[in-house]
Amino acid sequence: MIDIPRCRSIIMGEGASKAALSREDLCVAGYIEYKGRIFSIAIYEYSDIGVFAAKISLDLYSDMCSDILYDPHGLIAYAKEPDSLCKAIVRKIKRYLEIYSAGKGSD
């Protein structure tokens, strides 16, 4: 199970300026601010196979736990341990910003 305060602390320690996470029925959902951009996030635990997963997107959702999964945009992080997943979330956000920045100069 994801320890929300610990995950938030890891995310902030990896460079996020803000992180708000809360436990919902199907996932842990929230928002992360990194370098002025706000990312939506949903974290899932698949205990039957021992995997944690997170979907990260720039879009906003009314039902984070289900709507974010059906959005074709965004990045997904996987890990076997909650702490590793929290670090992977920030790595994916950094990667997104690298891709976004590279695309801005290719007009």
Buried (B, 14 or more C-beta within 10 A) or exposed (E): EBEBEEBBEBBBEBEBEEBEBEEBEEBBBBBBBBEEEEBBBBBBBEEEEEBBBBBBBBEEBEEBBBBBBEEEEBBEBEBEEBBBBBBBBBEBBBEBBEEEEEEEEEE
